[in-house]
């Protein structure tokens, strides 16, 4: 009887040993497979196969493609799989002309950099310099003294702190002046050379053909523009002054003959 019990124990222990052995082999196989996958994945991830071979820049008009690539800090030694997108975007936005960046990857080795540039809208005279602003008041460039070749109106006589390239002008007066210019009738805006902003209520546009328009703030823009157009249709004499701060009661002066 005891012999049978001993034999049963021996067989049970042998089965347990075999089971543990098979489990150990399976675990070892899993570990080896994971190591192979990790090593293979690392090798693939760091392979030269993913190195950038083509960089396309779109959306740039003022910056050259080379300037954009140089600013991005990316070259043909950069892996497309390890592309530092946040760093590239931050680098590009350091340039005042760049307002937005979008990166597109085409595996295995093509990168597209799409940028959105700020548009020059108006000049701002400060001392002997003219700063170029976009519609939001962001300073994109300093171009020096105003010349007749400058293709945008220039704001003068405005109380505002010193601005520098890469900063945004603030304040109700500047904001109102920018909005007034943006809502001005396009055909008048195209002729405007100077904008005097002693105060928003006295905001005045000066055109290249000698017309002075006291416009005021951007309120009632549609009515003001309509009144200006109607007044300018009068053929009876050269108009040199229009005040539409109160568009229901405009003031008009003509050149004395």
Buried (B, 14 or more C-beta within 10 A) or exposed (E): EEEEEEEEEEEEEEEEEEEEEEEEEEEEEEEEEEEEEEEEEEEEEEEEEBBBEEBEBEBBEBBEEEBBBEBBEBEEEBBBBEBEEEEBBEBBBEBBBBBEBEBEBEEBBBBBBBBEBBEBBBBBBBEEBBBBBBBEBBBBBBBEEBEEEBEBBBBBBBEBEEBEEEBEBEEEBBBBBBBBBEBBBEEBBEBBBBBBBEBBEBBBBBBEEEBBBBBBBBBBBEEBBBBBEEBBEEEEEEBBBBBBBEBEEBEBEEEEE
